[in-house]
Amino acid sequence: MKRLRNPRTGIDQGDVLVFSEFDSGGTMWTGQGNRERRQSVRFAQSYASPPAVHVSLSMWDMDTEAAVRADLSAENITETGFEIVFRTWSDSRIARVRAAWMAIGDLPFEDDWDVD
């Protein structure tokens, strides 16, 4: 995680394999069944509140016999992590996907008070 000069702002980033199914005959490659995959990501350090998270495809391996259809998003964002969600539909066949992510948000600070 990178800590900006302002000690309250943190940036964390990574690159994760979301799935690889061409060699195992999984449903993303066969085009039959559940067409959604989720990959949990844990931040290097907890944020003070859920950060802003950006995800993007860093590698995709797709069959060219059909249209390429893909939806990539970050869901269930908390102070400690989130889920990368990849979806496809119709006759698209996806062999594997890797996603890059970046989170930016407020970090806990030693002078924060908890007055509950």
DSSP file (Angstrom, degrees, kcal/mol; ACC not computed):
  #  RESIDUE AA STRUCTURE BP1 BP2  ACC     N-H-->O    O-->H-N    N-H-->O    O-->H-N    TCO  KAPPA ALPHA  PHI   PSI    X-CA   Y-CA   Z-CA
    1    1 A M              0   0    0      0, 0.0     2,-0.4     0, 0.0    11,-0.2   0.000 360.0 360.0 360.0 140.5    0.0    0.0    0.0
    2    2 A K  E     -A   11   0A   0      9,-3.5     9,-2.8     0, 0.0     2,-0.5  -0.827 360.0-153.1 -97.6 139.1    1.2    3.5   -0.7
    3    3 A R  E     -A   10   0A   0     -2,-0.4     7,-0.2     7,-0.2     5,-0.0  -0.961  15.0-137.9-112.2 123.4    0.6    6.2    1.8
    4    4 A L        -     0   0    0      5,-1.8     5,-0.2    -2,-0.5     7,-0.0  -0.221  34.2 -94.9 -72.6 168.5    0.4    9.7    0.4
    5    5 A R  S    S+     0   0    0      2,-0.1    -1,-0.1     3,-0.1    -2,-0.0   0.853 118.5  74.5 -54.6 -35.3    2.0   12.7    2.1
    6    6 A N  S >  S-     0   0    0      1,-0.1     3,-1.8     2,-0.0    -2,-0.3  -0.731  85.5-147.3 -73.5 115.7   -1.3   13.2    3.8
    7    7 A P  T 3  S+     0   0    0      0, 0.0    -1,-0.1     0, 0.0    -2,-0.1   0.526  90.5  64.3 -69.9  -2.0   -1.1   10.4    6.3
    8    8 A R  T 3  S+     0   0    0     98,-0.1    99,-3.4   101,-0.1     2,-0.5   0.530  89.4  74.8 -96.7  -7.1   -4.9    9.9    6.2
    9    9 A T  E <   - B   0 106A   0     -3,-1.8    -5,-1.8    97,-0.3     2,-0.4  -0.918  59.9-175.4-113.1 129.7   -5.1    8.8    2.5
   10   10 A G  E     -AB   3 105A   0     95,-3.0    95,-2.0    -2,-0.5     2,-0.4  -0.933  12.8-161.2-124.4 147.7   -4.0    5.4    1.3
   11   11 A I  E     +AB   2 104A   0     -9,-2.8    -9,-3.5    -2,-0.4     2,-0.3  -0.996  13.2 176.9-124.9 127.2   -3.7    3.8   -2.1
   12   12 A D  E     + B   0 103A   0     91,-2.2    91,-3.0    -2,-0.4     2,-0.3  -0.947   6.2 173.6-125.8 149.2   -3.6    0.0   -2.5
   13   13 A Q  E     + B   0 102A   0     -2,-0.3     2,-0.3    89,-0.2    89,-0.2  -0.982   5.1 157.9-153.0 161.9   -3.5   -1.9   -5.8
   14   14 A G  E     - B   0 101A   0     87,-1.9    87,-2.5    -2,-0.3     2,-0.3  -0.968  31.1-124.7-169.0-178.7   -3.1   -5.4   -7.2
   15   15 A D  E     - B   0 100A   0     -2,-0.3     2,-0.4    85,-0.2    85,-0.2  -0.964  31.0-179.4-145.3 121.0   -3.6   -7.7  -10.1
   16   16 A V  E     - B   0  99A   0     83,-2.8    83,-2.8    -2,-0.3     2,-0.6  -0.952  32.9-119.2-131.3 145.3   -5.5  -11.0   -9.6
   17   17 A L  E     - B   0  98A   0     -2,-0.4    81,-0.3    81,-0.2     3,-0.1  -0.721  24.6-170.2 -75.5 119.1   -6.5  -14.0  -11.7
   18   18 A V  E     -     0   0A   0     79,-2.3     2,-0.3    -2,-0.6    -1,-0.2   0.899  63.5 -30.3 -80.5 -43.1  -10.3  -14.0  -11.6
   19   19 A F  E     - B   0  97A   0     78,-1.4    78,-2.1    -3,-0.1    -1,-0.3  -0.968  42.7-158.8-166.4 161.0  -10.6  -17.4  -13.2
   20   20 A S  E     + B   0  96A   0     -2,-0.3    76,-0.2    76,-0.2    75,-0.1  -0.885  28.1 150.9-145.0 111.9   -9.0  -19.8  -15.7
   21   21 A E     >> +     0   0    0     74,-3.5     5,-1.5    -2,-0.3     4,-1.2   0.446  41.9  94.2-127.3  -1.5  -11.3  -22.4  -17.2
   22   22 A F  T  45S+     0   0    0     73,-1.0     3,-0.1     1,-0.2    74,-0.1   0.858  94.0  43.4 -65.9 -32.5  -10.2  -23.4  -20.7
   23   23 A D  T  45S+     0   0    0     72,-0.2    -1,-0.2     1,-0.2    -2,-0.1   0.657 117.7  44.6 -86.3 -15.3   -8.2  -26.4  -19.5
   24   24 A S  T  45S-     0   0    0     -3,-0.4    -2,-0.2    -4,-0.0    -1,-0.2   0.481 105.9-118.7-106.4  -3.6  -10.8  -27.6  -17.0
   25   25 A G  T  <5 +     0   0    0     -4,-1.2    -3,-0.2     1,-0.1    -4,-0.1   0.804  50.5 174.5  72.2  28.5  -13.9  -27.3  -19.2
   26   26 A G    >>< -     0   0    0     -5,-1.5     4,-2.3    69,-0.1     3,-0.9  -0.134  45.7-101.5 -66.5 166.5  -15.6  -24.8  -16.8
   27   27 A T  H 3> S+     0   0    0      1,-0.3     4,-1.8     2,-0.2     5,-0.5   0.745 118.7  61.6 -66.9 -25.3  -18.8  -23.1  -17.7
   28   28 A M  H 34 S+     0   0    0      2,-0.2    66,-2.5     1,-0.2    -1,-0.3   0.878 113.4  37.7 -66.0 -34.7  -17.2  -19.8  -18.7
   29   29 A W  H <4 S+     0   0    0     -3,-0.9    -2,-0.2    64,-0.2    -1,-0.2   0.852 119.5  45.4 -84.3 -36.9  -15.4  -21.7  -21.5
   30   30 A T  H  < S-     0   0    0     -4,-2.3    -2,-0.2     2,-0.2    -3,-0.2   0.744 100.6-131.6 -79.3 -21.9  -18.2  -24.1  -22.5
   31   31 A G     <  +     0   0    0     -4,-1.8     2,-0.4     1,-0.3    -3,-0.1   0.637  69.8 112.0  81.5  14.0  -20.8  -21.4  -22.5
   32   32 A Q        -     0   0    0     -5,-0.5    -1,-0.3    -6,-0.1    -2,-0.2  -0.956  65.6  -1.3-121.3 138.2  -23.2  -23.4  -20.4
   33   33 A G  S    S+     0   0    0     -2,-0.4     2,-0.1    -3,-0.1     0, 0.0  -0.500 109.0  15.5  92.7-156.5  -24.3  -22.7  -16.8
   34   34 A N        -     0   0    0     -2,-0.2    -3,-0.1     1,-0.1    -2,-0.1  -0.355  55.2-170.9 -61.5 126.3  -23.4  -20.0  -14.4
   35   35 A R        +     0   0    0     -2,-0.1    53,-2.0    53,-0.1     2,-0.4  -0.119  54.9  88.9-113.8  34.3  -21.6  -17.1  -16.2
   36   36 A E  E     -D   87   0B   0     51,-0.2     2,-0.4     2,-0.0    51,-0.2  -0.995  50.1-172.2-132.6 137.7  -20.5  -15.1  -13.2
   37   37 A R  E     -D   86   0B   0     49,-2.5    49,-2.6    -2,-0.4     2,-0.4  -0.989   4.5-162.4-129.7 141.9  -17.2  -15.4  -11.3
   38   38 A R  E     -D   85   0B   0     -2,-0.4     2,-0.4    47,-0.2    47,-0.2  -0.968   3.0-170.1-123.5 138.2  -16.2  -13.6   -8.0
   39   39 A Q  E     -D   84   0B   0     45,-2.2    45,-2.8    -2,-0.4     2,-0.2  -0.984  19.1-136.3-129.1 120.4  -12.8  -13.2   -6.6
   40   40 A S  E     -D   83   0B   0     -2,-0.4     2,-0.4    43,-0.2    43,-0.2  -0.522  18.1-165.1 -76.0 140.9  -12.3  -11.9   -3.1
   41   41 A V  E     -D   82   0B   0     41,-2.8    41,-1.9    -2,-0.2     2,-0.5  -0.990   4.4-157.5-127.0 135.6   -9.6   -9.3   -2.6
   42   42 A R  E     -D   81   0B   0     -2,-0.4    39,-0.3    39,-0.2    38,-0.1  -0.950  20.6-124.6-113.6 131.2   -8.2   -8.2    0.8
   43   43 A F        -     0   0    0     37,-2.4     3,-0.1    -2,-0.5    36,-0.0  -0.362  18.0-122.3 -71.0 153.7   -6.5   -4.9    1.3
   44   44 A A  S    S+     0   0    0      1,-0.2     2,-0.3   -31,-0.1    -1,-0.1   0.794  99.0  11.5 -64.9 -28.0   -3.0   -4.8    2.7
   45   45 A Q  S    S-     0   0    0     34,-0.1    -1,-0.2    35,-0.0     2,-0.1  -0.987  91.6-100.2-148.1 146.7   -4.3   -2.6    5.5
   46   46 A S        -     0   0    0     -2,-0.3    34,-0.2    -3,-0.1     2,-0.2  -0.412  32.8-135.8 -69.7 144.2   -7.8   -1.7    6.6
   47   47 A Y        -     0   0    0     32,-2.5    60,-0.3    60,-0.2    32,-0.1  -0.537  18.7-119.7 -89.3 164.0   -9.3    1.7    5.6
   48   48 A A  S    S+     0   0    0     58,-2.9    59,-0.2   -40,-0.2    31,-0.1   0.795  98.3   0.2 -73.7 -29.2  -11.2    3.9    8.0
   49   49 A S  S    S-     0   0    0     57,-0.8    -1,-0.2    30,-0.1    29,-0.1  -0.937 107.5 -62.2-149.1 165.5  -14.3    3.6    5.7
   50   50 A P        -     0   0    0      0, 0.0    29,-0.2     0, 0.0    56,-0.1  -0.320  60.6-140.0 -56.7 127.3  -15.0    1.8    2.5
   51   51 A P        -     0   0    0      0, 0.0     2,-0.4     0, 0.0    54,-0.2  -0.259  21.8 -92.8 -81.1 170.6  -12.6    3.2   -0.2
   52   52 A A  E     -C  104   0A   0     52,-2.6    52,-2.4    -2,-0.0     2,-0.4  -0.730  46.6-159.7 -77.8 133.1  -13.3    4.0   -3.8
   53   53 A V  E     -C  103   0A   0     -2,-0.4     2,-0.4    50,-0.2    50,-0.2  -0.972  11.4-168.5-124.2 131.9  -12.3    1.0   -5.9
   54   54 A H  E     -C  102   0A   0     48,-2.9    48,-2.2    -2,-0.4     2,-0.3  -0.964   7.1-172.8-116.7 133.5  -11.5    0.8   -9.6
   55   55 A V  E     +C  101   0A   0     -2,-0.4     2,-0.3    46,-0.2    46,-0.2  -0.952   6.7 171.0-124.9 148.5  -11.2   -2.4  -11.5
   56   56 A S  E     -C  100   0A   0     44,-2.4    44,-2.8    -2,-0.3     2,-0.4  -0.986  40.3 -96.1-149.4 155.4  -10.0   -3.1  -15.1
   57   57 A L  E     +C   99   0A   0     -2,-0.3    42,-0.3    42,-0.2     3,-0.1  -0.595  34.0 174.8 -71.6 128.0   -9.2   -6.0  -17.3
   58   58 A S  E    S+     0   0A   0     40,-2.5     2,-0.3     1,-0.4    41,-0.2   0.554  73.8   7.8-107.2 -15.2   -5.4   -6.7  -17.3
   59   59 A M  E     +C   98   0A   0     39,-1.6    39,-2.8    41,-0.0    -1,-0.4  -0.896  63.2 177.7-161.6 134.7   -5.7   -9.9  -19.4
   60   60 A W  E     -C   97   0A   0     -2,-0.3     2,-0.5    37,-0.2    37,-0.2  -0.998  10.9-166.8-139.5 143.1   -8.5  -11.6  -21.2
   61   61 A D  E     +C   96   0A   0     35,-2.3    34,-2.8    -2,-0.4    35,-1.3  -0.941  25.8 167.2-129.1 104.7   -8.4  -14.7  -23.3
   62   62 A M  E     -C   94   0A   0     -2,-0.5    32,-0.2    32,-0.2     2,-0.2  -0.912  39.3-108.7-128.7 147.7  -11.6  -15.1  -25.2
   63   63 A D        -     0   0    0     30,-2.6     3,-0.5    -2,-0.3    30,-0.3  -0.496  20.9-150.9 -69.2 139.0  -12.9  -17.2  -28.1
   64   64 A T  S    S+     0   0    0      1,-0.2    -1,-0.1    -2,-0.2     4,-0.1   0.368  79.0  87.1 -95.7   5.0  -13.3  -15.2  -31.3
   65   65 A E  S    S+     0   0    0     28,-0.1     2,-0.3     2,-0.1    -1,-0.2   0.656  96.4  31.9 -77.4 -15.3  -16.1  -17.3  -32.7
   66   66 A A  S    S-     0   0    0     -3,-0.5    27,-0.1    27,-0.1    26,-0.0  -0.836 103.0 -73.7-133.0 170.2  -18.8  -15.3  -30.9
   67   67 A A        -     0   0    0     -2,-0.3     2,-0.7     1,-0.1    26,-0.1  -0.351  48.9-116.3 -63.4 146.1  -19.2  -11.7  -29.8
   68   68 A V        +     0   0    0     24,-0.1     2,-0.4    -4,-0.1    -1,-0.1  -0.783  39.8 176.4 -88.5 116.6  -17.1  -10.7  -26.9
   69   69 A R        +     0   0    0     -2,-0.7     2,-0.3    20,-0.1    20,-0.2  -0.986   6.6 157.9-125.3 126.9  -19.4   -9.7  -24.0
   70   70 A A        -     0   0    0     -2,-0.4     2,-0.4    18,-0.1    18,-0.2  -0.996  23.5-171.3-152.3 143.5  -18.0   -8.8  -20.6
   71   71 A D  E     -E   87   0B   0     16,-2.1    16,-2.5    -2,-0.3     2,-0.4  -0.988  13.6-176.9-132.8 123.4  -19.0   -6.9  -17.4
   72   72 A L  E     +E   86   0B   0     -2,-0.4     2,-0.3    14,-0.2    14,-0.2  -0.981  14.2 152.9-124.8 130.6  -16.4   -6.3  -14.8
   73   73 A S  E     -E   85   0B   0     12,-2.2    12,-3.0    -2,-0.4     2,-0.5  -0.960  41.8-118.3-150.4 166.2  -17.2   -4.6  -11.5
   74   74 A A  E     +E   84   0B   0     -2,-0.3     2,-0.3    10,-0.2    10,-0.2  -0.952  39.8 173.9-107.4 128.0  -16.2   -4.2   -7.8
   75   75 A E  E     +E   83   0B   0      8,-2.7     8,-2.7    -2,-0.5    -2,-0.0  -0.874  50.6  27.6-131.6 163.8  -18.9   -5.2   -5.3
   76   76 A N  S    S-     0   0    0     -2,-0.3     2,-0.4     6,-0.2    -1,-0.2   0.895  73.8-172.7  54.2  47.8  -19.3   -5.6   -1.6
   77   77 A I        +     0   0    0     -3,-0.2     5,-0.2     5,-0.1     2,-0.2  -0.578  11.4 163.0 -76.7 126.8  -16.7   -3.0   -0.8
   78   78 A T        -     0   0    0      3,-3.1     3,-0.1    -2,-0.4   -29,-0.1  -0.682  55.7 -87.9-128.5-176.0  -15.8   -2.8    2.9
   79   79 A E  S    S+     0   0    0     -2,-0.2   -32,-2.5     1,-0.2   -30,-0.1   0.725 126.3  39.0 -66.7 -21.7  -12.9   -1.3    4.9
   80   80 A T  S    S-     0   0    0      1,-0.2   -37,-2.4   -34,-0.2     2,-0.3   0.577 124.8 -44.2-109.0 -12.2  -11.0   -4.6    4.6
   81   81 A G  E     -D   42   0B   0    -39,-0.3    -3,-3.1    -3,-0.1     2,-0.3  -0.988  45.2-136.4 172.5-167.2  -11.7   -5.7    1.0
   82   82 A F  E     -D   41   0B   0    -41,-1.9   -41,-2.8    -2,-0.3     2,-0.4  -0.932  25.0 -99.7-164.0 179.0  -14.1   -6.3   -1.9
   83   83 A E  E     -DE  40  75B   0     -8,-2.7    -8,-2.7    -2,-0.3     2,-0.5  -0.973  19.4-143.5-118.3 132.0  -15.1   -8.7   -4.6
   84   84 A I  E     -DE  39  74B   0    -45,-2.8   -45,-2.2    -2,-0.4     2,-0.5  -0.821  23.8-161.6 -85.7 129.7  -14.1   -8.5   -8.2
   85   85 A V  E     -DE  38  73B   0    -12,-3.0   -12,-2.2    -2,-0.5     2,-0.4  -0.967  11.0-174.5-121.8 124.0  -17.1   -9.7  -10.3
   86   86 A F  E     +DE  37  72B   0    -49,-2.6   -49,-2.5    -2,-0.5     2,-0.4  -0.966   8.7 178.6-116.3 131.4  -16.9  -10.8  -13.9
   87   87 A R  E     +DE  36  71B   0    -16,-2.5   -16,-2.1    -2,-0.4     2,-0.3  -0.972   7.8 171.1-131.0 146.9  -20.0  -11.6  -15.9
   88   88 A T        -     0   0    0    -53,-2.0     2,-0.3    -2,-0.4   -18,-0.1  -0.910  10.1-171.0-141.1 172.0  -20.6  -12.7  -19.5
   89   89 A W    >   +     0   0    0     -2,-0.3     3,-1.5   -20,-0.2   -20,-0.1  -0.911  43.2  24.2-154.9 176.7  -23.7  -14.0  -21.3
   90   90 A S  T 3  S-     0   0    0     -2,-0.3    -2,-0.0     1,-0.2   -21,-0.0  -0.304 119.1 -25.9  58.7-134.4  -25.2  -15.5  -24.5
   91   91 A D  T 3  S+     0   0    0      2,-0.1    -1,-0.2   -26,-0.0     2,-0.1   0.284  93.9 131.0 -98.2  11.9  -22.6  -17.5  -26.6
   92   92 A S    <   -     0   0    0     -3,-1.5     2,-0.5   -61,-0.1   -24,-0.1  -0.407  43.2-155.1 -63.2 138.3  -19.4  -15.7  -25.4
   93   93 A R        -     0   0    0    -30,-0.3   -30,-2.6   -26,-0.1     2,-0.5  -0.977   8.2-168.5-121.0 121.4  -16.7  -18.2  -24.4
   94   94 A I  E     - C   0  62A   0    -66,-2.5   -32,-0.2    -2,-0.5   -73,-0.2  -0.936  12.7-175.6-115.7 121.5  -14.1  -16.9  -21.9
   95   95 A A  E     -     0   0A   0    -34,-2.8   -74,-3.5    -2,-0.5   -73,-1.0   0.918  69.1 -20.9 -80.3 -46.3  -11.0  -19.0  -21.2
   96   96 A R  E     -BC  20  61A   0    -35,-1.3   -35,-2.3   -76,-0.2     2,-0.4  -0.988  52.9-158.9-163.3 156.7   -9.5  -16.8  -18.5
   97   97 A V  E     -BC  19  60A   0    -78,-2.1   -79,-2.3    -2,-0.3   -78,-1.4  -0.999   1.3-169.4-143.1 136.1   -9.5  -13.3  -17.0
   98   98 A R  E     -BC  17  59A   0    -39,-2.8   -40,-2.5    -2,-0.4   -39,-1.6  -0.975  14.5-158.9-121.3 141.7   -7.1  -11.3  -14.9
   99   99 A A  E     -BC  16  57A   0    -83,-2.8   -83,-2.8    -2,-0.4     2,-0.3  -0.966   8.4-149.7-126.7 137.9   -8.2   -8.0  -13.3
  100  100 A A  E     -BC  15  56A   0    -44,-2.8   -44,-2.4    -2,-0.4     2,-0.3  -0.771  22.3-172.4 -96.8 148.7   -6.1   -5.1  -12.0
  101  101 A W  E     -BC  14  55A   0    -87,-2.5   -87,-1.9    -2,-0.3     2,-0.3  -0.974  15.4-168.3-142.1 155.9   -7.6   -3.0   -9.1
  102  102 A M  E     -BC  13  54A   0    -48,-2.2   -48,-2.9    -2,-0.3     2,-0.4  -0.984   5.3-165.1-144.6 134.0   -6.9    0.2   -7.2
  103  103 A A  E     -BC  12  53A   0    -91,-3.0   -91,-2.2    -2,-0.3     2,-0.4  -0.967   5.3-176.5-120.6 135.9   -8.4    1.4   -4.0
  104  104 A I  E     +BC  11  52A   0    -52,-2.4   -52,-2.6    -2,-0.4     2,-0.3  -0.997  26.8 114.9-132.6 128.3   -8.1    5.0   -2.7
  105  105 A G  E     -B   10   0A   0    -95,-2.0   -95,-3.0    -2,-0.4     2,-0.2  -0.987  60.7 -54.7-173.0-179.5   -9.5    6.1    0.7
  106  106 A D  E     -B    9   0A   0     -2,-0.3   -58,-2.9   -97,-0.2   -57,-0.8  -0.532  45.8-150.7 -75.2 135.2   -9.2    7.4    4.2
  107  107 A L        -     0   0    0    -99,-3.4   -60,-0.2   -60,-0.3    -1,-0.0  -0.722  29.2 -93.6-100.0 154.7   -6.9    5.4    6.5
  108  108 A P        -     0   0    0      0, 0.0     2,-0.4     0, 0.0    -1,-0.1  -0.386  43.5-149.8 -60.8 147.7   -7.3    5.2   10.3
  109  109 A F    >   -     0   0    0      1,-0.1     3,-2.4    -3,-0.0  -101,-0.1  -0.960  19.5-124.2-126.4 142.3   -5.1    7.8   12.0
  110  110 A E  T 3  S+     0   0    0     -2,-0.4    -1,-0.1     1,-0.3     0, 0.0   0.745 110.8  54.1 -58.9 -24.9   -3.5    7.6   15.4
  111  111 A D  T 3  S+     0   0    0      2,-0.1    -1,-0.3    -3,-0.0     2,-0.1   0.419  80.4 118.9 -90.6   2.4   -5.3   10.8   16.6
  112  112 A D    <   -     0   0    0     -3,-2.4     2,-0.4     1,-0.0     0, 0.0  -0.444  54.2-146.7 -66.5 140.3   -8.8    9.5   15.7
  113  113 A W        -     0   0    0     -2,-0.1     2,-0.7     2,-0.0    -2,-0.1  -0.871   7.6-151.2-108.7 142.9  -11.1    9.3   18.7
  114  114 A D        +     0   0    0     -2,-0.4    -2,-0.0     1,-0.1     0, 0.0  -0.930  19.5 173.3-111.3 105.0  -13.8    6.7   19.1
  115  115 A V              0   0    0     -2,-0.7    -1,-0.1     1,-0.2    -2,-0.0  -0.190 360.0 360.0-108.4  40.7  -16.5    8.3   21.3
  116  116 A D              0   0    0      0, 0.0    -1,-0.2     0, 0.0    -2,-0.0   0.482 360.0 360.0 -73.8 360.0  -19.2    5.7   21.1
